[in-house]
Amino acid sequence: MASNENEKSKKNDDKNFDPSWLKGTSAEILLKPTEHKKNTKKDFSHPVYKKISKINGKINDMDEDDLVKSLNELSLDSTGKKEVLVKRLKSHYKEQNVKVEKCKFDFIGVIDFEATCTEVQTKNYPHEIIEFPIVLIDMKTLTIVDCFSSYCRPIINPKLTKFCTELTGIKQEQVDIADDFKVVLEKVEHWIESRELGKKYKFGIATDGPWDMQNFLNLQCFHSNIPYPKWAKKWIDVRKLFSNWLGVRRCNISRMLDFYEYEFEGNQHCGLDDAKNIARILIRLAKDGCEININDHLKKCLSTARLTDNDNSINESDESEQENQNQNDLN
């Protein structure tokens, strides 16, 4: 009986409790109603997603001839491997039923460095950039609209190895008369500024894999004792983007082109030609409905040089990295 009376007394005390005394104290926050975070996840129970799921199921059952026929009837591109055709058709029907977010960038610059190298690579070999190309894509028209290209004179290993010249096609006399990397980077900065990239226009960088930025540019800035450029701290890894979009293992430029039944244009391991072909892949991904987002960033900056106030701060938007990354790379 005593226990029941104590419980009743406690309930009455709770009902009669006056919380006004908490005002003006550090516990005042307890008086505010709890705010629930807005649920930003999509409601996949919506009928439109059920409709898309049914369409996707039918597309999965189609053979290659049926896919080509359906794409032609919709006046869509019907070239490419079966994986490409399936994704293209699914993307089309998704766009018809769901508002798809447009590309966040006005322009994307595709970069593919060439660097000094030896036939037998060692872990601590000091790679130096010897070709610096940028291919500029207008993301509104999905066309290549401009290019920058310059050779760079290496300092640590000024004489190119036979293996390097045969691989890249870059001749010794071409780098001998070139500016050193520090001067070339200044030209790049001017090229970017003169086009108002990152200021008037939203601008991003794209590469084939993480190596151009994470390894080559990072190491070169360390060698040259200059700050790592802000605009290159985050980028679009096209190899990762392609792999996640089609659900295939990561592969090199030639194999990505092969999925679209494209031929490589130009010479492989020529930095400018590689960048142009990466741009072709990125344009095709965008046309097929792939959302083009930042998906990689600099993990550790090697350069200890201080950043200056004049460094370009180009669109360092905090985009989340894409999930479900495929771990196995094809060389």
Secondary structure as GFF3:
##gff-version 3
##sequence-region A 1 331
A	DSSP	alpha_helix	2	16	.	.	.	ID=ss1
A	DSSP	three_ten_helix	19	22	.	.	.	ID=ss2
A	DSSP	three_ten_helix	28	31	.	.	.	ID=ss3
A	DSSP	alpha_helix	47	60	.	.	.	ID=ss4
A	DSSP	alpha_helix	64	73	.	.	.	ID=ss5
A	DSSP	alpha_helix	82	97	.	.	.	ID=ss6
A	DSSP	beta_strand	107	111	.	.	.	ID=ss7
A	DSSP	beta_strand	114	115	.	.	.	ID=ss8
A	DSSP	beta_strand	129	138	.	.	.	ID=ss9
A	DSSP	beta_strand	143	151	.	.	.	ID=ss10
A	DSSP	alpha_helix	162	168	.	.	.	ID=ss11
A	DSSP	alpha_helix	172	176	.	.	.	ID=ss12
A	DSSP	alpha_helix	181	194	.	.	.	ID=ss13
A	DSSP	beta_strand	203	207	.	.	.	ID=ss14
A	DSSP	alpha_helix	211	211	.	.	.	ID=ss15
A	DSSP	pi_helix	212	217	.	.	.	ID=ss16
A	DSSP	alpha_helix	218	224	.	.	.	ID=ss17
A	DSSP	three_ten_helix	230	232	.	.	.	ID=ss18
A	DSSP	beta_strand	234	237	.	.	.	ID=ss19
A	DSSP	alpha_helix	238	246	.	.	.	ID=ss20
A	DSSP	alpha_helix	253	259	.	.	.	ID=ss21
A	DSSP	alpha_helix	271	287	.	.	.	ID=ss22
A	DSSP	beta_strand	296	297	.	.	.	ID=ss23
###
